[in-house]
């Protein structure tokens, strides 16, 4: 039987305790994304290689206020999840920068906070960050979190 390998993103949603009376408080379940797609059924992990936890401002910048309680990223395909920020020399976030693989395919764009998330990339895979009016930046995946600085043309 073939074993299943995949990356799962578990996103815990925040509840505002002050906006609800104690007797009406509801418990929230985590949102589970399997390779970027929400899963409503239970997920059985046959194997996992790594678990990352992102919290605070990084989590909110990556996925918005729904990630205020944090994000668990579980990887089980021999690859790693990659996330990060793209900034200019002054540290200003760069939105809508293209994140491109070695084949020239645009994998994602940075969001309004200059953040990106790629659920599954191989170690030593090359990635390019491109944005008009900036010098293209190439880097090799060696870790989960990256801060990429682009210089203006």
Backbone as CSV, one residue per row, in Angstrom:
resi,resn,N_x,N_y,N_z,CA_x,CA_y,CA_z,C_x,C_y,C_z
1,UNK,0.836,-1.175,0.000,0.000,0.000,0.000,0.882,1.240,0.000
2,UNK,0.550,2.169,-0.855,1.321,3.387,-1.004,1.078,4.307,0.192
3,UNK,2.169,4.851,0.793,1.976,5.748,1.924,1.746,7.170,1.413
4,UNK,0.999,7.915,2.163,0.625,9.271,1.812,1.607,10.241,2.432
5,UNK,2.107,11.182,1.650,2.999,12.216,2.163,2.412,13.555,1.778
6,UNK,2.334,14.483,2.723,1.705,15.766,2.454,2.112,16.798,3.480
7,UNK,1.759,18.038,3.180,1.966,19.134,4.115,0.611,19.602,4.594
8,UNK,0.485,19.815,5.894,-0.771,20.275,6.483,-0.504,21.597,7.178
9,UNK,-1.380,22.564,6.972,-1.299,23.831,7.676,-2.495,23.896,8.601
10,UNK,-2.227,23.985,9.899,-3.307,24.095,10.866,-3.322,25.532,11.352
11,UNK,-4.453,26.156,11.217,-4.581,27.560,11.581,-5.597,27.675,12.699
12,UNK,-5.149,28.172,13.851,-6.052,28.355,14.972,-6.684,29.736,14.858
13,UNK,-7.985,29.786,14.898,-8.675,31.063,14.790,-8.805,31.703,16.163
14,UNK,-8.802,33.003,16.156,-8.902,33.747,17.418,-10.361,34.022,17.734
15,UNK,-10.685,33.966,19.016,-12.015,34.390,19.450,-11.838,35.574,20.355
16,UNK,-12.722,36.523,20.254,-12.653,37.725,21.087,-13.491,37.492,22.327
17,UNK,-12.854,37.161,23.422,-13.565,36.857,24.661,-14.355,38.061,25.159
18,UNK,-13.825,39.257,24.952,-14.507,40.434,25.439,-15.772,40.745,24.654
19,UNK,-15.935,40.179,23.466,-17.123,40.470,22.667,-18.257,39.489,22.933
20,UNK,-17.984,38.469,23.751,-19.009,37.473,24.048,-19.206,37.378,25.550
21,UNK,-20.416,37.109,25.939,-20.669,36.848,27.351,-20.150,35.454,27.674
22,UNK,-19.675,35.217,28.906,-19.120,33.908,29.266,-20.065,32.742,28.988
23,UNK,-21.379,32.936,29.170,-22.303,31.829,28.965,-22.530,31.528,27.486
24,UNK,-22.115,32.439,26.595,-22.315,32.190,25.172,-21.005,31.891,24.454
25,UNK,-19.904,31.753,25.219,-18.605,31.490,24.598,-18.620,30.156,23.873
26,UNK,-18.057,30.167,22.682,-17.996,28.947,21.875,-16.537,28.532,21.728
27,UNK,-16.315,27.244,21.643,-14.959,26.777,21.387,-14.749,26.764,19.881
28,UNK,-13.532,27.083,19.470,-13.234,27.085,18.042,-12.330,25.911,17.715
29,UNK,-12.521,25.372,16.541,-11.673,24.287,16.057,-10.661,24.877,15.101
30,UNK,-9.507,24.264,15.015,-8.514,24.783,14.070,-8.978,24.561,12.633
31,UNK,-8.544,25.456,11.772,-8.757,25.290,10.342,-7.583,24.468,9.827
32,UNK,-7.851,23.435,9.062,-6.794,22.582,8.525,-6.737,22.771,7.020
33,UNK,-5.540,23.113,6.526,-5.322,23.226,5.084,-4.367,22.126,4.666
34,UNK,-4.772,21.334,3.704,-3.935,20.264,3.162,-3.455,20.722,1.802
35,UNK,-2.152,20.988,1.682,-1.572,21.552,0.471,-2.340,22.783,0.011
36,UNK,-2.706,23.629,0.974,-3.366,24.885,0.676,-4.874,24.810,0.514
37,UNK,-5.463,23.631,0.650,-6.903,23.452,0.470,-7.534,23.086,1.813
38,UNK,-8.611,23.801,2.217,-9.261,23.469,3.485,-9.806,22.042,3.484
39,UNK,-9.624,21.350,4.611,-10.093,19.979,4.775,-11.114,19.966,5.899
40,UNK,-12.295,19.376,5.635,-13.323,19.322,6.670,-13.352,17.965,7.362
41,UNK,-12.849,16.927,6.706,-12.793,15.600,7.308,-11.557,15.492,8.190
42,UNK,-11.535,14.489,9.042,-10.348,14.291,9.866,-9.183,13.853,8.982
43,UNK,-7.986,14.239,9.394,-6.782,13.939,8.629,-5.910,13.018,9.456
44,UNK,-5.490,11.915,8.866,-4.597,10.984,9.543,-3.182,11.208,9.024
45,UNK,-2.267,11.514,9.922,-0.878,11.706,9.514,-0.146,10.375,9.592
46,UNK,0.218,9.848,8.430,0.988,8.605,8.400,2.437,8.856,8.801
47,UNK,2.942,10.009,8.416,4.327,10.358,8.697,4.439,11.872,8.658
48,UNK,5.183,12.434,9.581,5.476,13.849,9.446,6.929,14.082,9.786
49,UNK,7.520,15.031,9.083,8.941,15.309,9.213,9.225,16.484,10.145
50,UNK,8.273,17.412,10.234,8.582,18.652,10.913,7.292,19.343,11.345
51,UNK,7.349,20.041,12.474,6.249,20.873,12.934,6.823,22.248,13.258
52,UNK,6.266,23.279,12.650,6.664,24.656,12.919,5.476,25.391,13.526
53,UNK,5.759,26.333,14.409,4.712,27.162,14.989,5.082,28.614,14.768
54,UNK,4.162,29.376,14.174,4.359,30.804,13.941,3.321,31.524,14.790
55,UNK,3.745,32.571,15.480,2.785,33.306,16.307,3.045,34.798,16.216
56,UNK,2.147,35.551,16.812,2.301,36.993,16.889,2.167,37.691,15.552
57,UNK,2.936,38.762,15.391,2.861,39.604,14.199,3.175,38.828,12.926
58,UNK,4.128,37.896,12.967,4.463,37.111,11.769,3.262,36.304,11.291
59,UNK,2.541,35.690,12.217,1.364,34.900,11.851,0.278,35.786,11.263
60,UNK,0.050,36.942,11.882,-0.975,37.865,11.396,-0.583,38.440,10.036
61,UNK,0.700,38.803,9.860,1.157,39.301,8.565,0.990,38.257,7.476
62,UNK,1.181,37.006,7.832,1.115,35.926,6.850,-0.318,35.607,6.427
63,UNK,-1.225,35.458,7.403,-2.579,35.001,7.081,-3.700,35.889,7.623
64,UNK,-3.362,37.037,8.178,-4.390,37.957,8.659,-4.778,37.703,10.099
65,UNK,-5.775,38.469,10.584,-6.166,38.413,11.993,-6.706,37.051,12.408
66,UNK,-7.177,36.258,11.468,-7.667,34.926,11.836,-6.545,34.044,12.376
67,UNK,-5.298,34.463,12.179,-4.146,33.700,12.668,-3.582,34.275,13.964
68,UNK,-4.351,35.112,14.654,-3.863,35.774,15.866,-3.431,34.790,16.943
69,UNK,-4.037,33.614,16.994,-3.657,32.608,17.990,-2.475,31.761,17.543
70,UNK,-2.026,31.949,16.326,-0.870,31.225,15.822,-1.215,30.264,14.709
71,UNK,-0.168,29.735,14.083,-0.302,28.796,12.967,0.628,27.620,13.228
72,UNK,0.086,26.414,13.183,0.912,25.209,13.208,1.073,24.739,11.777
73,UNK,2.320,24.525,11.355,2.592,24.025,10.013,3.236,22.657,10.172
74,UNK,2.553,21.645,9.668,3.036,20.267,9.779,3.407,19.784,8.385
75,UNK,4.623,19.288,8.236,5.112,18.843,6.938,5.425,17.360,6.986
76,UNK,4.975,16.658,5.972,5.224,15.224,5.961,5.582,14.667,4.610
77,UNK,6.175,15.477,3.742,6.476,14.989,2.405,7.964,15.017,2.072
78,UNK,8.798,15.163,3.089,10.232,15.222,2.844,10.703,16.598,2.420
79,UNK,9.761,17.509,2.242,10.088,18.883,1.892,9.742,19.751,3.095
80,UNK,10.046,21.033,2.997,9.758,21.910,4.122,8.827,23.048,3.689
81,UNK,8.015,23.540,4.623,7.238,24.748,4.331,8.177,25.950,4.393
82,UNK,7.954,26.926,3.523,8.810,28.104,3.482,7.924,29.339,3.592
83,UNK,8.280,30.233,4.492,7.562,31.485,4.623,8.562,32.597,4.874
84,UNK,8.140,33.812,4.648,9.049,34.909,4.899,8.484,36.244,4.507
85,UNK,9.353,37.236,4.558,9.000,38.602,4.226,9.966,39.113,3.173
86,UNK,9.451,39.992,2.308,10.277,40.666,1.312,10.253,42.147,1.664
87,UNK,11.446,42.722,1.857,11.577,44.114,2.282,12.585,44.839,1.401
88,UNK,12.545,46.189,1.444,13.570,46.965,0.766,14.715,47.237,1.747
89,UNK,15.733,47.989,1.314,16.897,48.249,2.163,16.551,48.936,3.471
90,UNK,15.462,49.704,3.478,15.054,50.428,4.683,14.145,49.589,5.577
91,UNK,13.839,48.364,5.165,12.986,47.487,5.962,11.510,47.608,5.648
92,UNK,11.159,48.419,4.632,9.758,48.583,4.255,9.288,47.333,3.503
93,UNK,8.112,46.834,3.897,7.556,45.620,3.286,7.212,45.877,1.822
94,UNK,7.484,44.885,0.968,7.195,45.000,-0.466,6.055,44.057,-0.802
95,UNK,4.906,44.625,-1.174,3.757,43.785,-1.521,3.761,43.472,-3.019
96,UNK,3.103,42.386,-3.375,2.942,41.918,-4.755,4.253,41.579,-5.462
97,UNK,5.277,41.203,-4.696,6.504,40.690,-5.316,6.243,39.238,-5.717
98,UNK,6.757,38.838,-6.859,6.563,37.467,-7.340,7.589,36.534,-6.706
99,UNK,7.133,35.371,-6.281,8.009,34.316,-5.787,7.962,33.227,-6.855
100,UNK,9.117,32.965,-7.476,9.181,32.146,-8.688,10.102,30.953,-8.463
101,UNK,9.721,29.771,-8.986,10.604,28.600,-8.868,11.635,28.585,-9.996
102,UNK,12.505,27.596,-9.997,13.595,27.525,-10.969,13.111,27.275,-12.397
103,UNK,11.853,26.874,-12.562,11.282,26.645,-13.893,10.604,27.897,-14.441
104,UNK,10.607,28.987,-13.667,10.001,30.231,-14.106,8.524,30.365,-13.771
105,UNK,7.990,29.436,-12.986,6.582,29.469,-12.599,6.408,30.344,-11.359
106,UNK,5.448,31.280,-11.432,5.149,32.113,-10.270,4.392,31.251,-9.268
107,UNK,4.982,31.052,-8.095,4.378,30.222,-7.055,3.369,31.005,-6.228
108,UNK,3.696,32.268,-5.939,2.806,33.121,-5.151,3.280,34.559,-5.271
109,UNK,2.463,35.465,-4.744,2.830,36.873,-4.617,2.871,37.210,-3.137
110,UNK,3.709,38.174,-2.770,3.689,38.615,-1.380,2.389,39.372,-1.128
111,UNK,1.879,39.260,0.098,0.618,39.925,0.443,0.865,41.393,0.801
112,UNK,-0.156,42.072,1.299,-0.037,43.490,1.642,0.992,43.746,2.734
113,UNK,1.335,42.729,3.512,2.342,42.860,4.569,3.728,42.423,4.089
114,UNK,3.856,42.140,2.793,5.148,41.717,2.242,5.500,40.275,2.561
115,UNK,4.527,39.487,3.046,4.783,38.106,3.454,4.366,37.110,2.377
116,UNK,5.006,35.945,2.408,4.634,34.856,1.507,4.685,33.537,2.249
117,UNK,3.961,32.537,1.732,3.964,31.191,2.295,3.933,30.184,1.154
118,UNK,4.859,29.237,1.187,4.903,28.135,0.220,4.857,26.845,1.027
119,UNK,3.813,26.024,0.844,3.622,24.866,1.721,4.692,23.785,1.619
120,UNK,5.378,23.676,0.464,6.272,22.534,0.332,7.340,22.779,-0.730
121,UNK,8.582,22.989,-0.284,9.708,23.147,-1.202,10.854,22.256,-0.738
122,UNK,11.667,21.863,-1.686,12.812,21.028,-1.363,13.994,21.840,-0.870
123,UNK,14.748,21.256,0.043,16.003,21.868,0.487,16.892,21.975,-0.750
124,UNK,17.630,23.066,-0.860,18.522,23.382,-1.976,17.788,23.763,-3.258
125,UNK,16.456,23.917,-3.194,15.722,24.404,-4.361,15.944,25.910,-4.481
126,UNK,16.131,26.388,-5.715,16.358,27.813,-5.936,15.030,28.529,-6.159
127,UNK,14.912,29.705,-5.561,13.721,30.539,-5.684,14.171,31.943,-6.072
128,UNK,13.343,32.622,-6.868,13.635,33.987,-7.310,12.521,34.897,-6.809
129,UNK,12.904,36.070,-6.312,11.938,37.103,-5.926,12.086,38.226,-6.943
130,UNK,10.945,38.607,-7.554,10.988,39.626,-8.606,9.881,40.658,-8.380
131,UNK,10.253,41.927,-8.550,9.305,43.037,-8.445,9.818,44.157,-9.347
132,UNK,8.906,44.786,-10.088,9.299,45.899,-10.952,10.006,46.957,-10.124
133,UNK,10.991,47.593,-10.724,11.804,48.654,-10.133,12.761,48.152,-9.044
134,UNK,12.898,46.821,-8.909,13.847,46.241,-7.959,14.731,45.237,-8.684
135,UNK,15.929,45.044,-8.171,16.840,44.036,-8.717,16.349,42.663,-8.273
136,UNK,16.235,41.748,-9.227,15.798,40.378,-8.934,16.754,39.714,-7.937
137,UNK,16.199,38.933,-7.007,17.027,38.275,-5.982,16.805,36.770,-6.042
138,UNK,17.892,36.028,-6.161,17.846,34.564,-6.152,18.371,34.074,-4.815
139,UNK,17.732,33.025,-4.298,18.251,32.419,-3.075,17.913,30.939,-3.080
140,UNK,18.666,30.200,-2.285,18.505,28.751,-2.193,17.845,28.438,-0.853
141,UNK,16.836,27.574,-0.886,16.107,27.190,0.315,17.024,26.354,1.212
142,UNK,17.273,26.865,2.413,18.082,26.156,3.402,17.375,26.038,4.743
143,UNK,16.294,26.824,4.911,15.569,26.856,6.180,14.123,27.227,5.911
144,UNK,13.309,27.228,6.949,11.888,27.518,6.812,11.608,29.007,6.663
145,UNK,12.233,29.853,7.482,11.940,31.281,7.466,13.022,32.061,6.739
146,UNK,12.584,32.989,5.866,13.512,33.816,5.107,13.066,35.272,5.151
147,UNK,14.017,36.177,5.271,13.773,37.609,5.083,14.623,37.997,3.887
148,UNK,13.953,38.420,2.819,14.639,38.754,1.564,14.640,40.261,1.388
149,UNK,15.822,40.838,1.170,15.951,42.277,0.954,16.208,42.523,-0.523
150,UNK,15.340,43.339,-1.137,15.503,43.720,-2.539,16.065,45.137,-2.622
151,UNK,16.977,45.349,-3.561,17.529,46.670,-3.814,16.846,47.266,-5.030
152,UNK,16.649,48.582,-5.027,16.038,49.260,-6.174,16.996,49.268,-7.336
153,UNK,16.430,49.320,-8.558,17.254,49.409,-9.785,18.014,50.709,-9.809
